[in-house]
Amino acid sequence: MKKKEIAAFAVAAALALTQTASGQTAGAQADASQETKTEASEAAEAPAETDTEPEETEGTAPLMEEDKVTYVASDYVTLGKYLGINVQIPVTAELTDADVSEEIDRRIRSAGGVSYEPVDRDTVQMGDVVNIDYVGTKDGVAFDGGTASGYMLTIGSGQFIDGFEDGLVGAKVGETRELNLTFPEQYHSAELAGQDVVFTVTVNEINEAVAMNQDTLTDDFVEENFGASSVDVWKESVRMDLEAEQENDLEQEKRDACMEELRKTCKIKSLPDGLLEERKRQARETYQMQADANGVDLATLLSFYGMTEETLDQWIEDYIPQDTEDELIKTAIADDLGLDENSTEFKDYIDELLENGFESEEQIYSIYPKSYVLRLFKQQAALDRVTEEAHFTETEEAPSSEETESEE
């Protein structure tokens, strides 16, 4: 694993520490439309892709410190009922054909989808989209890259060298023109830079660009932009994406609702000395780590999320206290269930990390202290078990904490 990949992985894992009760990061609090990571399960996320190939490194310094504050969760939490709890969640809206159609339209727009329709005239004007054949020659010999058939060119777009597009204004459909042009001195091809050439161009058709819609969608467009073999295959994949997204949203809804219920059934007696301050520090350092991994300062990174250092500090003050209490509750449950480093679940957790970018268990612990990995695991595994065994009831409106009686 390369250094930059490890840094990106570290951010994904460390961000698990900065989740609010609703599963949102500080950035997501500033921009609710941003996709967010949820719980410690994101520690098993694959390393992020990078545009450049970083240098290999012989060794990697630890990216996380050992926790300065350790505790036995049962000393600070009185557990209530946590398995088989009754939990209410909002009714899941049915995915409709209209939902799928709207998403298809959105993706077409995002891809810049246009179709071309013939116009009712035969003379090229500025702004037209013309279908052309052309051959470029230098000293009577066609040069590489200078020939094409059926090329769609918007007149006035500046795609071709000076004089090419202007030279077609006024041409008739079916007309062939010879354009005597000169390549710029700074042209990227040394063989053509500053050279006189002749383009022989035939206008096949005059079109106008029309925003593509589902009726004009083509197999070629979806293959080029979405990697699908046909329009029908792509549309079905969009539906499947939405179904998977809805399933993931429902799962997160269940986990959030379970956590809300655990706050009622389990009581925090007190916080370990210094733990809250430690978690606040780690939350801020997580964003600093992300900034360092991307080669920017903290202020620049936060601007990507629509935040400032002041709003980050406010988010930490607002949400980390609840996160810290949630950590104690989940850790106490994990300890009560025997979800420790010797459990099968922990082995599966490590295997998942190894499947998503790490080369060995030793490498994991060279980057993260084992206590850190174990802490993330316990929080995920505990909420996994609680959610798996909970009894869910769908309601038209999610109940408030005051409206729902505590589970005895």
Secondary structure as GFF3:
##gff-version 3
##sequence-region A 1 408
A	DSSP	alpha_helix	3	14	.	.	.	ID=ss1
A	DSSP	three_ten_helix	15	18	.	.	.	ID=ss2
A	DSSP	alpha_helix	26	30	.	.	.	ID=ss3
A	DSSP	three_ten_helix	40	44	.	.	.	ID=ss4
A	DSSP	three_ten_helix	73	75	.	.	.	ID=ss5
A	DSSP	beta_strand	77	78	.	.	.	ID=ss6
A	DSSP	beta_strand	86	90	.	.	.	ID=ss7
A	DSSP	alpha_helix	97	110	.	.	.	ID=ss8
A	DSSP	beta_strand	114	118	.	.	.	ID=ss9
A	DSSP	beta_strand	129	138	.	.	.	ID=ss10
A	DSSP	beta_strand	141	154	.	.	.	ID=ss11
A	DSSP	three_ten_helix	166	168	.	.	.	ID=ss12
A	DSSP	beta_strand	176	182	.	.	.	ID=ss13
A	DSSP	beta_strand	196	211	.	.	.	ID=ss14
A	DSSP	alpha_helix	219	226	.	.	.	ID=ss15
A	DSSP	alpha_helix	231	265	.	.	.	ID=ss16
A	DSSP	beta_strand	267	268	.	.	.	ID=ss17
A	DSSP	alpha_helix	275	293	.	.	.	ID=ss18
A	DSSP	alpha_helix	298	304	.	.	.	ID=ss19
A	DSSP	alpha_helix	309	337	.	.	.	ID=ss20
A	DSSP	alpha_helix	344	355	.	.	.	ID=ss21
A	DSSP	alpha_helix	361	367	.	.	.	ID=ss22
A	DSSP	alpha_helix	370	389	.	.	.	ID=ss23
A	DSSP	beta_strand	391	395	.	.	.	ID=ss24
###
